[in-house]
Amino acid sequence: MYLITGGLGFIGLNFVNYCLKKNKKVIVIDCETYAANKYYKISKIKNIIYYKKKIGDNLFPIFKKYEISTVINFAAETHVDNSIKNPNKFIDSNIIQLIKLFNCSKNYYLKLNNIKKKKFKFIQISTDEVFGSLNKKQPKFRETNKFFPNNPYSATKAAGDMFARAWFKTYDLPIITTNCSNNYGRYQNKEKLIPKIILNSIKGKTIPIYGDGKNTREWIHVNDHCEAIIKLINKGIVGETYNIGSDYEIENIKLVKLICKILDEMYPKKNRSSYFDQVKFVKDRKAHDLRYSINSSKIKKLTGWKTKINFYDGLKDTIKFYVEQPNR
């Protein structure tokens, strides 16, 4: 049985839906912060057993009752701007609460028989931001790169990755850590870049762009990410870390232009002006990383995984989702 933490968040909810499509029964935990998709009546859906809890709560009875075989931890505070304003919340969620979850998982794992121990895995979902920033010409990050986090969010995720390694080495907890590039798709919180561009556009608001807009990100559709996680549950080697990316990089300003172009075509304004006219360049974020790009050859070689969703097609679907459900 899968235990999915942060199951009402962006990636977590998409992973839950991915499991449901495979007719898999799952246990879902979420503490329902502002970023949770609370409108999604998860407790009423077949094949889902839901608990409103923090990952640092005593989850041992849940582990034991449902004989958990795999933990997939999506639970985290993730928005960089929020981490700059209030780092303490990120330290609590991404480090202190996480360590409590590691300990609970460890205590459960140590009580399993040898057969069940061989099947048990803990998948820690992390980010490429732990590696810091690249310039335009530097090679992609590999799993062996040192950590150089530049903001409180990425620093707490890097710390979580280090604790994951320590709990594997010290306590034999079978952890696999993933470092994924920027995700996009349905159910992402409206404060994040792509939803914010879409929603500000259709509401006639300013579309803010940090600095000169030249910051570059590698984008992967959330469904491709979910499939990669399944591959690692089945074939991943415990104690290892795996980069998950798409190889599709685009500057923020070019991404905004593309979104506005699609909106112009799909939902043209009455006066036929472009949504791009709403763009306004604003003061850059502190310690704003210039470029993220990761080498995903390790997971591809081990599992045969590769992305399936074309960025343009995935972006059109994402835009349609937010335009038709703007209040979510």
Secondary structure by P-SEA (a helix, b strand, c coil): cbbbcccccaaaaaaaaaaaaacccbbbbbcccccccccccccccccbbbbbccccccaaaaaaaacccccccccccccaaaaaacaaaaaaaccaaaaaaaaaaaaaaaaccaaaaaabbbbbbbcccccccccccccccccccccccccaaaaaaaaaaaaaaaaaaacccbbbbbbbcccccccccccccaaaaaaaaaacccccccccccbbbbbbbaaaaaaaaaaaaccccccbbbbbcccccccaaaaaaaaaaaaaaacccccccccccccccccccccccccccccaaaaaaaccccccccaaaaaaaaaaaaaacccc
